[in-house]
Amino acid sequence: MTPPTAPETCVVVPGGIDDGDAPSGGNRYDRRLCDELAASGRPVRELAAPGAWPRPDPAARDGLARTLAALPDGAVVLMDGLVACGVPDVVVPEAGRLRLAVLVHLPLADEPGQDDLNAGERDVLGAAGAVVATSPWAKDHLVAHHGLDPSRVHAVPPGTDPAPLASGTDGASRLLCVASVTPRKGHDVLVEALSRLGHLPWHCECAGPLGRDPEHAARLRRLIGARRLTGRVDLPGPLTGKRLDDAYAAADLLVLASRAETFGMVVTEALARGVPVVATSVDGVPGTLGWDPTGAVPGLLVPPDDPGALAAALRRWLAEPDLRGRLRAAARLRRGMLPGWDDTARRMAAVLSRLRREAR
C-alpha cells in the first residue's frame, strides 16, 4: 500500500530570498527550512512576495492580498513575519479562514526606526493560530512584549550545515564580522573598539550588505577613516557561496557587536568551523554560543554598546595565547553539538501538524 501523501504547506517568503546581493539570516533560514521540509517528504509550496517589506508599496500590498485570497479555506500557511507583520489590514482578515503560522525572525520594533509597526505586528500575531520564534529567548520575548498566549508560541531554532575546520591565518589576527551594515549590528562600536588596540596586529573583514541603510554605511566609512583604520577594516559588501566559505576558512575569530539579536546564525556558522567568537551578551546570543560559566565556553561575551569592553576582550584574544587555545578547543567541542537543519524541519513540522489538527 502506498503511504498517504503529507498535506501541503504554503510558505510565504519575501521575494528575493535567494538574492546573493542581499543575504540575511532570515532569508537563509527560510531557504534551508523549505528545502529540508521538502527533502523530508513534506510538500512545500513556496509563495514569493516581492516588495520592500515590512513597508511595501501599494502594488506589493495588493499582490500579497491576491496571493492569500487565492488560497483555499483551511490551508496551512507559514508566513515570514517580515511580510506578514507590516500589513495587518491584509493578513488579519485572512487569518480566520486560513491555518496561519507566523515566523518571527526579529520583532519589527527591535530594528531602529520601526517602532510605528509594533501595534500592527501585535494584531497579526494575535490573530495567527501559531507564532514561531527562532530561539527560546525570542519566544519568551514575544510572549512578554505582545501579551501572547504562551501555548501558541513555539521556538524553532535555525540549524547549521556541517563545514570543514577553518585553517585560519596565524591563529589570532584575522577577525571576521558577518552582518548587514545597519545600526542594529553595531559596526560603529566594533570600529571604536578596534581603534583602541594600539599596535597589536589584526585585520578585520566586515562582510555584509551595505545597501539596507546607505547613510549608516557612509557614516561607518567616515568613522573608519577618522580612526585611521583604512586598510585594516574592510567592507567588501555581501559574501555568499565560496567567497563566504573562504572568509570563514581564513578567520581566526568571529566578532559580533550587535545591539539586538534573537539568535545570531553567524555564531553557529563560525562554531561549525571551529572558529571562536567574541560577541555582545544580547538577547539570544549567549544561548546560541552555548554560554556556560562553569564549563568550556567557545568565546567571550561583552555588554552591548560598550567599545571599551569589546576592546578589552579583543586585546585578551590577541595577547593571550593560552586563552586562544582554550577558546579554540571549546569551539571545536561545540562544533560537534550543533543541530542540523533536519532538526529545524522536524520542529517546524510538529508546529504545523499541531495547527492542522487543532483546526479540525
URDA-V817920 format. One line per field, one symbol per residue. ss: DSSP state (h for helix, s for strand, l for the rest). A space follows every 50 residues. Layout:
ss = ???
//
This chain:
ss = llllllllsssssslllllhhhllhhhhhhhhhhhhhhhllllssssssl lllllllhhhhhhhhhhhhllllllssssshhhhlllhhhhhhhhlllss sssslllhhhllllhhhhhhhhhhhhhllssssllhhhhhhhhhhhlllh hhsssllllllllllllllllllsssssllllhhhlhhhhhhhhllllll llsssssllllllhhhhhhhhhhhhhlllsllssssslllhhhhhhhhhh llssssllllllllhhhhhhhllllsssssllllhhhhhlllllllllss ssllllhhhhhhhhhhhhhlhhhhhhhhhhhhhhhlllllhhhhhhhhhh hhhhhhhhll
//
